[in-house]
Amino acid sequence: MHHDGHCGCGHDHSHTHTHDCGCGHEHGPAQGELTPAMEDFLHHLHHHHFLPVARFLVESSVEEDFCAVALAPVYLRAPDESMESVKETAAMLLELEKMGYLTLDYDYPLDRYSYKEYKESELYAYFCRTVAEGTERAGFLGDRPVLELGSIAPT
């Protein structure tokens, strides 16, 4: 759903959103101003309250303690989204988290949400193929692709 010119914050869109850290004072963004893309994402998040997120991990069937993050956070707008677009969104999400606007949590996937677009995405299929190709190399530990599901929440 698209909202024209009103985000529910009581202001028009010529303002900068502030952040409440809990100290009793309003603060502007912790580090720099929000970009239009950041504001759009935050409006979307506040409308939905929680959004799905995932990360692509590589684990080993041989070494129990081996786990590497291949790509995170992954927020998909479409199942055929490009790697470049996902990486740009990831950088934005990490910056918003650093600024204190949202949390990325892989311990709490969304209840009753299938994550179908993640499981069936071209990007995840590419990731699985890449891991499979790596298993053909001697000594390669990362032989299991893992899709770890999580959630994005406003702070």
Backbone as a printed PyTorch tensor [residue, N CA C, xyz], in Angstrom:
tensor([[[  0.8400,  -1.1630,   0.0000],
         [  0.0000,   0.0000,   0.0000],
         [  0.8850,   1.2250,   0.0000]],

        [[  0.5260,   2.2150,  -0.7990],
         [  1.3020,   3.4370,  -0.9090],
         [  0.5830,   4.5560,  -0.1800]],

        [[  1.3100,   5.3250,   0.6010],
         [  0.7410,   6.4770,   1.2940],
         [  1.3060,   7.7240,   0.6550]],

        [[  0.4280,   8.6480,   0.2490],
         [  0.8730,   9.8880,  -0.3790],
         [  1.0790,  10.9870,   0.6490]],

        [[  2.3240,  11.3400,   0.8850],
         [  2.6570,  12.5090,   1.6560],
         [  2.3920,  12.4600,   3.1490]],

        [[  1.9540,  11.3600,   3.6930],
         [  1.6890,  11.3130,   5.1230],
         [  2.1050,   9.9640,   5.6700]],

        [[  2.9710,   9.9710,   6.6540],
         [  3.4970,   8.7190,   7.1960],
         [  2.8710,   8.3580,   8.5260]],

        [[  1.9580,   9.2110,   9.0200],
         [  1.3410,   8.9280,  10.3060],
         [  2.1050,   9.5110,  11.4780]],

        [[  3.1590,  10.2650,  11.1810],
         [  3.9590,  10.8220,  12.2600],
         [  3.4510,  12.1930,  12.6800]],

        [[  2.4560,  12.7290,  11.9510],
         [  1.8940,  14.0230,  12.3050],
         [  2.5910,  15.1930,  11.6440]],

        [[  3.4940,  14.9370,  10.7390],
         [  4.2400,  15.9880,  10.0510],
         [  4.1610,  15.7570,   8.5490]],

        [[  4.4730,  16.8230,   7.7870],
         [  4.6080,  16.5900,   6.3500],
         [  5.9820,  15.9910,   6.0880]],

        [[  6.2920,  15.6840,   4.8610],
         [  7.5360,  14.9750,   4.5700],
         [  8.7350,  15.8820,   4.3480]],

        [[  8.6480,  17.1290,   4.7670],
         [  9.8170,  17.9960,   4.6750],
         [ 10.6160,  17.9780,   5.9730]],

        [[ 10.2150,  17.1210,   6.9080],
         [ 10.8970,  17.0480,   8.1920],
         [ 11.8770,  15.8770,   8.2330]],

        [[ 12.6870,  15.8940,   9.2650],
         [ 13.5830,  14.7750,   9.5350],
         [ 13.0350,  14.0330,  10.7400]],

        [[ 12.9100,  12.7300,  10.6350],
         [ 12.4330,  11.9470,  11.7680],
         [ 13.4670,  11.9670,  12.8780]],

        [[ 12.9880,  11.9200,  14.1040],
         [ 13.8840,  11.8960,  15.2490],
         [ 13.8640,  10.5150,  15.8640]],

        [[ 14.7940,  10.2790,  16.7360],
         [ 14.9520,   8.9720,  17.3520],
         [ 14.9300,   9.1350,  18.8650]],

        [[ 14.1480,   8.3160,  19.5240],
         [ 14.0770,   8.3450,  20.9800],
         [ 14.8990,   7.1780,  21.5160]],

        [[ 15.9930,   7.4830,  22.1870],
         [ 16.8740,   6.4400,  22.7100],
         [ 16.4640,   5.9990,  24.1090]],

        [[ 15.4120,   6.6330,  24.6680],
         [ 14.9510,   6.2530,  25.9890],
         [ 15.4840,   7.1390,  27.0960]],

        [[ 16.2820,   8.1440,  26.7450],
         [ 16.8640,   8.9970,  27.7790],
         [ 15.9530,  10.1600,  28.1480]],

        [[ 14.8020,  10.2940,  27.4710],
         [ 13.8830,  11.3780,  27.7730],
         [ 14.0310,  12.5790,  26.8570]],

        [[ 15.0030,  12.5670,  25.9760],
         [ 15.2040,  13.6530,  25.0150],
         [ 15.0820,  13.1040,  23.6070]],

        [[ 14.5640,  13.9350,  22.6890],
         [ 14.5070,  13.5190,  21.2870],
         [ 15.8460,  13.8140,  20.6400]],

        [[ 16.2800,  12.8920,  19.7990],
         [ 17.5410,  13.0590,  19.0880],
         [ 17.2770,  12.9250,  17.6000]],

        [[ 18.0550,  13.6150,  16.8140],
         [ 18.0240,  13.3960,  15.3710],
         [ 18.7930,  12.1300,  15.0750]],

        [[ 18.9660,  11.8100,  13.8000],
         [ 19.7300,  10.6110,  13.4500],
         [ 21.1020,  10.6290,  14.0970]],

        [[ 21.5140,   9.4740,  14.5970],
         [ 22.7810,   9.3580,  15.3080],
         [ 23.9690,   9.6920,  14.4180]],

        [[ 23.8830,   9.3660,  13.1580],
         [ 25.0060,   9.5740,  12.2570],
         [ 24.4860,  10.0810,  10.9300]],

        [[ 24.4900,  11.3790,  10.7090],
         [ 24.0620,  11.9150,   9.4350],
         [ 22.5570,  11.8980,   9.2770]],

        [[ 22.1260,  12.4410,   8.1830],
         [ 20.7020,  12.5310,   7.8870],
         [ 20.2250,  11.2690,   7.1820]],

        [[ 18.9400,  11.0330,   7.2900],
         [ 18.3380,   9.9070,   6.5780],
         [ 18.2340,  10.2480,   5.0920]],

        [[ 18.5460,   9.2780,   4.2770],
         [ 18.3670,   9.4450,   2.8370],
         [ 16.9000,   9.2070,   2.5060]],

        [[ 16.4430,   9.6350,   1.3290],
         [ 15.0650,   9.3370,   0.9370],
         [ 14.7740,   7.8300,   0.9430]],

        [[ 15.7310,   7.0160,   0.5420],
         [ 15.5300,   5.5600,   0.5540],
         [ 15.3600,   5.0480,   1.9800]],

        [[ 16.1300,   5.5950,   2.9120],
         [ 15.9960,   5.2040,   4.3190],
         [ 14.6310,   5.6040,   4.8610]],

        [[ 14.2030,   6.8220,   4.5630],
         [ 12.8880,   7.2790,   5.0240],
         [ 11.7810,   6.4090,   4.4450]],

        [[ 11.8750,   6.0930,   3.1550],
         [ 10.8700,   5.2250,   2.5280],
         [ 10.8150,   3.8690,   3.2090]],

        [[ 11.9880,   3.2980,   3.4850],
         [ 12.0120,   1.9830,   4.1320],
         [ 11.4190,   2.0630,   5.5350]],

        [[ 11.7680,   3.0820,   6.2960],
         [ 11.2340,   3.2260,   7.6470],
         [  9.7230,   3.4140,   7.6440]],

        [[  9.2000,   4.1640,   6.6790],
         [  7.7460,   4.3100,   6.5580],
         [  7.1010,   2.9550,   6.2750]],

        [[  7.7100,   2.1890,   5.3910],
         [  7.2160,   0.8450,   5.0570],
         [  7.2510,  -0.0490,   6.2990]],

        [[  8.3400,  -0.0150,   7.0270],
         [  8.4900,  -0.8210,   8.2380],
         [  7.4560,  -0.4240,   9.2920]],

        [[  7.2720,   0.8610,   9.4950],
         [  6.3090,   1.3000,  10.5040],
         [  4.8820,   0.9300,  10.1080]],

        [[  4.6020,   0.9000,   8.8240],
         [  3.2750,   0.4870,   8.3490],
         [  3.0330,  -0.9980,   8.6250]],

        [[  4.0610,  -1.8320,   8.4240],
         [  3.9190,  -3.2890,   8.5830],
         [  4.3230,  -3.7950,   9.9650]],

        [[  4.9830,  -2.9890,  10.7540],
         [  5.4500,  -3.3070,  12.1070],
         [  6.6470,  -4.2510,  12.1320]],

        [[  6.6220,  -5.3060,  11.3570],
         [  7.7320,  -6.2520,  11.2550],
         [  7.8710,  -6.6540,   9.8010]],

        [[  9.1000,  -6.9130,   9.3670],
         [  9.3540,  -7.3690,   8.0010],
         [ 10.2880,  -8.5740,   8.0450]],

        [[ 10.2100,  -9.4240,   7.0380],
         [ 11.1090, -10.5790,   6.9930],
         [ 12.5160, -10.1750,   6.5740]],

        [[ 13.4780, -10.9030,   7.0750],
         [ 14.8670, -10.7380,   6.6720],
         [ 15.5040, -12.1230,   6.7540]],

        [[ 16.5800, -12.3060,   6.0380],
         [ 17.2930, -13.5910,   6.0830],
         [ 18.7860, -13.3120,   5.9750]],

        [[ 19.5430, -14.3430,   6.2260],
         [ 20.9680, -14.2860,   5.9140],
         [ 21.3660, -15.6380,   5.3590]],

        [[ 22.3200, -15.5950,   4.4550],
         [ 22.8260, -16.7980,   3.8050],
         [ 24.0910, -17.2220,   4.5300]],

        [[ 24.0530, -18.4150,   5.0940],
         [ 25.1850, -18.9600,   5.8390],
         [ 25.7530, -20.1690,   5.1170]],

        [[ 27.0200, -20.4270,   5.3690],
         [ 27.6710, -21.6370,   4.8790],
         [ 28.1250, -22.4120,   6.1080]],

        [[ 27.6730, -23.6550,   6.2060],
         [ 28.0720, -24.5200,   7.3150],
         [ 28.7790, -25.7380,   6.7550]],

        [[ 29.3210, -26.5490,   7.6580],
         [ 30.0840, -27.7160,   7.2610],
         [ 29.4710, -28.9840,   7.8320]],

        [[ 29.4170, -30.0100,   7.0070],
         [ 28.9630, -31.3110,   7.4990],
         [ 30.1110, -32.0560,   8.1810]],

        [[ 31.3250, -31.5400,   8.0590],
         [ 32.5110, -32.1700,   8.6340],
         [ 32.9220, -31.4910,   9.9430]],

        [[ 32.9900, -30.1870,   9.9410],
         [ 33.4320, -29.3980,  11.0930],
         [ 32.2150, -28.7470,  11.7390]],

        [[ 31.8090, -29.2640,  12.8810],
         [ 30.5850, -28.8340,  13.5600],
         [ 30.5600, -27.3390,  13.8740]],

        [[ 31.6900, -26.7610,  14.2170],
         [ 31.7470, -25.3610,  14.6260],
         [ 31.9210, -24.3840,  13.4650]],

        [[ 32.0300, -24.8770,  12.2540],
         [ 32.2400, -23.9910,  11.1110],
         [ 30.9170, -23.3760,  10.6610]],

        [[ 30.8920, -22.0580,  10.6170],
         [ 29.7350, -21.3300,  10.0980],
         [ 30.2380, -19.9740,   9.6160]],

        [[ 29.9000, -19.6180,   8.4020],
         [ 30.3190, -18.3350,   7.8470],
         [ 29.1120, -17.6340,   7.2330]],

        [[ 29.0310, -16.3290,   7.4530],
         [ 27.9700, -15.5360,   6.8490],
         [ 28.4220, -15.1660,   5.4400]],

        [[ 27.6470, -15.5920,   4.4620],
         [ 27.9740, -15.2900,   3.0750],
         [ 27.3160, -13.9920,   2.6220]],

        [[ 26.0860, -13.7320,   3.0860],
         [ 25.3720, -12.5220,   2.6950],
         [ 24.3360, -12.2010,   3.7560]],

        [[ 24.3970, -10.9610,   4.2870],
         [ 23.4270, -10.5540,   5.3030],
         [ 23.4870,  -9.0440,   5.4770]],

        [[ 22.4170,  -8.4440,   5.8410],
         [ 21.0680,  -8.9820,   5.8440],
         [ 20.5180,  -9.0290,   4.4190]],

        [[ 19.6190,  -9.9590,   4.1950],
         [ 18.9680, -10.0860,   2.8940],
         [ 17.4970,  -9.7250,   3.0730]],

        [[ 17.0970,  -8.6050,   2.4890],
         [ 15.6980,  -8.2060,   2.4540],
         [ 15.3020,  -8.1510,   0.9890]],

        [[ 14.3730,  -8.9960,   0.5900],
         [ 13.9750,  -9.0700,  -0.8100],
         [ 12.6910,  -8.2930,  -1.0640]],

        [[ 12.7240,  -7.4810,  -2.1030],
         [ 11.5220,  -6.7940,  -2.5760],
         [ 10.8590,  -7.5830,  -3.6970]],

        [[ 11.6410,  -8.4710,  -4.3330],
         [ 11.1320,  -9.3120,  -5.4220],
         [ 11.9990, -10.5670,  -5.4810]],

        [[ 11.4190, -11.7170,  -5.8870],
         [ 12.2000, -12.9590,  -5.9200],
         [ 13.3370, -12.9600,  -6.9500]],

        [[ 13.2760, -12.0470,  -7.9260],
         [ 14.3350, -11.9830,  -8.9360],
         [ 15.2610, -10.7860,  -8.7290]],

        [[ 15.2830, -10.2530,  -7.5160],
         [ 16.1150,  -9.0920,  -7.2140],
         [ 17.6010,  -9.4310,  -7.4160]],

        [[ 18.3480,  -8.4690,  -7.9060],
         [ 19.7590,  -8.6780,  -8.2170],
         [ 20.6240,  -8.6360,  -6.9560]],

        [[ 21.7900,  -9.2380,  -7.0550],
         [ 22.7720,  -9.2260,  -5.9690],
         [ 23.1370,  -7.7820,  -5.6170]],

        [[ 23.3330,  -6.9520,  -6.6260],
         [ 23.7110,  -5.5570,  -6.3940],
         [ 22.6340,  -4.8260,  -5.5890]],

        [[ 21.3880,  -5.0220,  -5.9510],
         [ 20.2780,  -4.3810,  -5.2450],
         [ 20.1880,  -4.8720,  -3.8000]],

        [[ 20.3420,  -6.1770,  -3.5960],
         [ 20.2830,  -6.7510,  -2.2480],
         [ 21.4290,  -6.2220,  -1.3960]],

        [[ 22.6110,  -6.0760,  -1.9670],
         [ 23.7600,  -5.5450,  -1.2200],
         [ 23.5490,  -4.0750,  -0.8540]],

        [[ 22.9460,  -3.2940,  -1.7570],
         [ 22.6510,  -1.8970,  -1.4600],
         [ 21.6560,  -1.8020,  -0.3050]],

        [[ 20.6210,  -2.6270,  -0.3470],
         [ 19.6310,  -2.6450,   0.7240],
         [ 20.2740,  -3.0990,   2.0280]],

        [[ 21.1470,  -4.0920,   1.9590],
         [ 21.8430,  -4.5850,   3.1510],
         [ 22.6430,  -3.4650,   3.8100]],

        [[ 23.3680,  -2.7040,   3.0200],
         [ 24.1590,  -1.5940,   3.5600],
         [ 23.2470,  -0.5700,   4.2320]],

        [[ 22.1140,  -0.2840,   3.6090],
         [ 21.1660,   0.6680,   4.1860],
         [ 20.5990,   0.1370,   5.5030]],

        [[ 20.2160,  -1.1390,   5.5370],
         [ 19.6600,  -1.7280,   6.7610],
         [ 20.6830,  -1.7280,   7.8930]],

        [[ 21.9170,  -2.0570,   7.5890],
         [ 22.9620,  -2.0440,   8.6150],
         [ 23.1900,  -0.6340,   9.1490]],

        [[ 23.1220,   0.3590,   8.2690],
         [ 23.2800,   1.7470,   8.7060],
         [ 22.0950,   2.1710,   9.5710]],

        [[ 20.8740,   1.8030,   9.1830],
         [ 19.6940,   2.1350,   9.9840],
         [ 19.7530,   1.4600,  11.3580]],

        [[ 20.2840,   0.2320,  11.3870],
         [ 20.4400,  -0.4530,  12.6700],
         [ 21.4800,   0.2780,  13.5300]],

        [[ 22.5750,   0.6600,  12.9130],
         [ 23.6360,   1.3820,  13.6250],
         [ 23.1190,   2.7210,  14.1620]],

        [[ 22.2340,   3.3690,  13.4070],
         [ 21.6540,   4.6490,  13.8070],
         [ 20.5690,   4.4820,  14.8750]],

        [[ 20.1540,   3.2380,  15.1230],
         [ 19.1820,   2.9790,  16.1680],
         [ 17.7260,   3.0140,  15.7330]],

        [[ 17.4600,   2.9420,  14.4350],
         [ 16.0880,   3.0060,  13.9370],
         [ 15.3990,   1.6410,  13.8590]],

        [[ 16.1770,   0.5780,  13.7710],
         [ 15.5830,  -0.7510,  13.6270],
         [ 16.5170,  -1.8060,  14.1960]],

        [[ 15.9580,  -2.9970,  14.3630],
         [ 16.7680,  -4.1450,  14.7770],
         [ 16.6300,  -5.2440,  13.7340]],

        [[ 17.6940,  -5.9670,  13.5280],
         [ 17.7330,  -7.1460,  12.6620],
         [ 17.9370,  -8.3340,  13.5840]],

        [[ 16.9750,  -9.2320,  13.6110],
         [ 17.0240, -10.3190,  14.5860],
         [ 16.8120, -11.6590,  13.9010]],

        [[ 17.8210, -12.5150,  13.9630],
         [ 17.7250, -13.8440,  13.3480],
         [ 17.2900, -14.9060,  14.3450]],

        [[ 17.0750, -14.5260,  15.5830],
         [ 16.5640, -15.4630,  16.5820],
         [ 15.0430, -15.5350,  16.5570]],

        [[ 14.4110, -14.5620,  15.9080],
         [ 12.9550, -14.4970,  15.9000],
         [ 12.4070, -14.3260,  14.4850]],

        [[ 12.2510, -15.4360,  13.7520],
         [ 11.5900, -15.3230,  12.4510],
         [ 10.1170, -14.9730,  12.6640]],

        [[  9.4980, -14.4350,  11.6420],
         [  8.0950, -14.0490,  11.7310],
         [  7.2000, -15.2790,  11.8340]],

        [[  6.2970, -15.2740,  12.8020],
         [  5.3230, -16.3640,  12.9560],
         [  4.3920, -16.3910,  11.7580]],

        [[  4.0660, -17.5680,  11.3140],
         [  3.1050, -17.7730,  10.2300],
         [  3.4890, -17.0510,   8.9320]],

        [[  4.7700, -16.8380,   8.7270],
         [  5.2410, -16.2560,   7.4750],
         [  6.0980, -17.3070,   6.7870]],

        [[  5.8150, -17.5880,   5.5330],
         [  6.4500, -18.7250,   4.8510],
         [  7.8810, -18.4540,   4.3620]],

        [[  8.2460, -17.2100,   4.1500],
         [  9.5490, -16.8550,   3.5670],
         [  9.7270, -17.4850,   2.1850]],

        [[  8.6180, -17.7630,   1.5330],
         [  8.6390, -18.4300,   0.2320],
         [  9.4900, -17.6790,  -0.7960]],

        [[  9.3650, -16.3510,  -0.8400],
         [ 10.1250, -15.5800,  -1.8230],
         [ 11.6250, -15.6820,  -1.5840]],

        [[ 12.0340, -15.9280,  -0.3540],
         [ 13.4550, -16.1150,  -0.0560],
         [ 13.9090, -17.5060,  -0.4910]],

        [[ 13.1330, -18.5160,  -0.1230],
         [ 13.4690, -19.9030,  -0.4450],
         [ 13.4860, -20.1580,  -1.9480]],

        [[ 12.6330, -19.4360,  -2.6850],
         [ 12.5190, -19.6530,  -4.1230],
         [ 13.1920, -18.5570,  -4.9490]],

        [[ 13.9500, -17.6900,  -4.3050],
         [ 14.5700, -16.5740,  -5.0240],
         [ 15.7200, -17.0510,  -5.9100]],

        [[ 15.9560, -16.2960,  -6.9600],
         [ 17.0850, -16.5780,  -7.8450],
         [ 18.4050, -16.4280,  -7.0930]],

        [[ 18.4470, -15.4670,  -6.1730],
         [ 19.6710, -15.2230,  -5.4110],
         [ 20.0230, -16.4010,  -4.5080]],

        [[ 19.0230, -16.9820,  -3.8390],
         [ 19.2980, -18.1350,  -2.9790],
         [ 19.6800, -19.3490,  -3.8230]],

        [[ 19.0480, -19.5330,  -4.9670],
         [ 19.4100, -20.6410,  -5.8660],
         [ 20.8640, -20.4800,  -6.3320]],

        [[ 21.2490, -19.2590,  -6.6650],
         [ 22.6290, -18.9850,  -7.0680],
         [ 23.5930, -19.2960,  -5.9280]],

        [[ 23.2290, -18.8870,  -4.7190],
         [ 24.0460, -19.1600,  -3.5380],
         [ 24.2260, -20.6690,  -3.3470]],

        [[ 23.1470, -21.4260,  -3.4550],
         [ 23.2190, -22.8890,  -3.2950],
         [ 24.1170, -23.5180,  -4.3580]],

        [[ 24.0080, -23.0360,  -5.5950],
         [ 24.8790, -23.5520,  -6.6780],
         [ 26.3400, -23.2350,  -6.3910]],

        [[ 26.5970, -22.0440,  -5.8860],
         [ 27.9730, -21.6290,  -5.5780],
         [ 28.5710, -22.5070,  -4.4870]],

        [[ 27.7950, -22.7890,  -3.4560],
         [ 28.2730, -23.6710,  -2.3810],
         [ 28.5310, -25.0720,  -2.9350]],

        [[ 27.6300, -25.5680,  -3.7740],
         [ 27.8010, -26.8950,  -4.3710],
         [ 29.0800, -26.9660,  -5.2080]],

        [[ 29.3670, -25.9130,  -5.9640],
         [ 30.5940, -25.8670,  -6.7620],
         [ 31.8320, -25.8940,  -5.8560]],

        [[ 31.7540, -25.2230,  -4.7190],
         [ 32.8790, -25.1790,  -3.7860],
         [ 33.2030, -26.5280,  -3.1900]],

        [[ 32.2110, -27.3940,  -3.0630],
         [ 32.4450, -28.7140,  -2.4620],
         [ 33.3360, -29.5910,  -3.3390]],

        [[ 33.4950, -29.2070,  -4.5900],
         [ 34.3470, -29.9800,  -5.4930],
         [ 35.8290, -29.7230,  -5.2500]],

        [[ 36.1420, -28.6960,  -4.4520],
         [ 37.5370, -28.3800,  -4.1340],
         [ 37.9760, -29.1330,  -2.8800]],

        [[ 39.1540, -29.6870,  -2.9240],
         [ 39.6920, -30.4240,  -1.7740],
         [ 39.8570, -29.5050,  -0.5750]],

        [[ 39.4450, -29.9860,   0.5770],
         [ 39.6080, -29.2330,   1.8100],
         [ 38.5820, -28.1380,   2.0290]],

        [[ 37.6070, -28.0160,   1.1590],
         [ 36.5790, -26.9860,   1.2780],
         [ 35.6050, -27.3660,   2.3810]],

        [[ 35.5250, -26.5720,   3.4210],
         [ 34.6840, -26.9070,   4.5720],
         [ 33.2160, -26.5380,   4.3690]],

        [[ 32.9490, -25.4200,   3.7440],
         [ 31.5750, -24.9360,   3.6150],
         [ 30.7950, -25.6920,   2.5740]],

        [[ 30.1610, -26.7900,   2.9800],
         [ 29.4560, -27.6270,   2.0100],
         [ 27.9300, -27.6220,   2.1760]],

        [[ 27.4320, -26.8020,   3.1120],
         [ 25.9790, -26.7540,   3.3280],
         [ 25.4770, -25.3170,   3.2970]],

        [[ 24.6370, -24.9810,   2.3190],
         [ 24.0280, -23.6520,   2.3310],
         [ 22.8910, -23.6270,   3.3480]],

        [[ 22.7970, -22.5580,   4.1020],
         [ 21.7590, -22.4150,   5.1100],
         [ 21.0710, -21.0700,   4.9320]],

        [[ 19.7580, -21.1020,   4.9190],
         [ 18.9630, -19.8850,   4.8610],
         [ 18.4320, -19.6370,   6.2730]],

        [[ 19.0190, -18.6700,   6.9580],
         [ 18.5960, -18.3560,   8.3170],
         [ 17.5520, -17.2480,   8.2530]],

        [[ 16.4030, -17.4990,   8.8320],
         [ 15.2650, -16.5860,   8.7570],
         [ 15.2270, -15.6840,   9.9760]],

        [[ 14.7990, -14.4570,   9.7630],
         [ 14.7160, -13.5100,  10.8640],
         [ 13.6760, -12.4410,  10.6100]],

        [[ 13.7690, -11.3700,  11.4020],
         [ 12.7940, -10.2960,  11.2960],
         [ 13.4660,  -8.9390,  11.4890]],

        [[ 12.8140,  -7.9380,  10.9210],
         [ 13.2240,  -6.5430,  11.0740],
         [ 12.1230,  -5.8760,  11.8870]],

        [[ 12.5040,  -5.1400,  12.9140],
         [ 11.5200,  -4.4380,  13.7460],
         [ 11.9890,  -3.0180,  14.0000]],

        [[ 11.0540,  -2.0760,  14.0880],
         [ 11.4530,  -0.7110,  14.4520],
         [ 11.8450,  -0.6650,  15.9210]],

        [[ 12.6990,   0.2700,  16.2750],
         [ 13.0820,   0.4250,  17.6800],
         [ 12.1810,   1.4230,  18.3600]]])
